[in-house]
Amino acid sequence: MEENEARFVKLEQSDKEKAELIAELNCDVGKIKQEQIAIHVSVQDKTS
């Protein structure tokens, strides 16, 4: 029984770590999209 509890706690910790990494990646994706938009707007301004 204790072994199962220990495994469960370990899985919960792993899930938490993965959730944090996913949140960081989502933040990075948002920043990249903002940079792409800024570059696109800058290029359009130069060609107009």
C-alpha contacts under 8 A as a table, 3 or more apart, distances in Angstrom:
res1	aa1	res2	aa2	distance
1	M	4	N	5.24
1	M	5	E	6.44
2	E	5	E	5.01
2	E	6	A	6.13
3	E	6	A	5.09
3	E	7	R	6.20
4	N	7	R	5.05
4	N	8	F	6.08
5	E	8	F	4.98
5	E	9	V	6.18
6	A	9	V	5.16
6	A	10	K	6.17
7	R	10	K	5.02
7	R	11	L	6.13
8	F	11	L	5.07
8	F	12	E	6.15
9	V	12	E	5.04
9	V	13	Q	6.21
10	K	13	Q	5.14
10	K	14	S	6.17
11	L	14	S	4.96
11	L	15	D	6.09
12	E	15	D	5.06
12	E	16	K	6.20
13	Q	16	K	5.05
13	Q	17	E	6.22
14	S	17	E	5.12
14	S	18	K	6.16
15	D	18	K	5.06
15	D	19	A	6.07
16	K	19	A	5.07
16	K	20	E	6.26
17	E	20	E	5.13
17	E	21	L	6.29
18	K	21	L	5.04
18	K	22	I	6.11
19	A	22	I	5.06
19	A	23	A	6.18
20	E	23	A	5.08
20	E	24	E	6.29
21	L	24	E	5.06
21	L	25	L	6.18
22	I	25	L	5.02
22	I	26	N	6.10
23	A	26	N	5.09
23	A	27	C	6.23
24	E	27	C	5.07
24	E	28	D	6.22
25	L	28	D	4.96
25	L	29	V	6.10
26	N	29	V	5.03
26	N	30	G	6.23
27	C	30	G	5.10
27	C	31	K	6.34
28	D	31	K	5.07
28	D	32	I	6.19
29	V	32	I	5.07
29	V	33	K	6.17
30	G	33	K	5.14
30	G	34	Q	6.26
31	K	34	Q	5.09
31	K	35	E	6.23
32	I	35	E	5.06
32	I	36	Q	6.15
33	K	36	Q	5.04
33	K	37	I	6.21
34	Q	37	I	5.14
34	Q	38	A	6.19
35	E	38	A	5.02
35	E	39	I	6.11
36	Q	39	I	5.10
36	Q	40	H	6.02
37	I	40	H	5.00
37	I	41	V	6.09
38	A	41	V	5.17
38	A	42	S	6.08
39	I	42	S	4.97
39	I	43	V	6.11
40	H	43	V	5.17
40	H	44	Q	6.18
41	V	44	Q	5.05
41	V	45	D	6.15
42	S	45	D	5.12
42	S	46	K	6.39
43	V	46	K	5.16
43	V	47	T	6.32
44	Q	47	T	5.17
44	Q	48	S	6.06
45	D	48	S	5.27
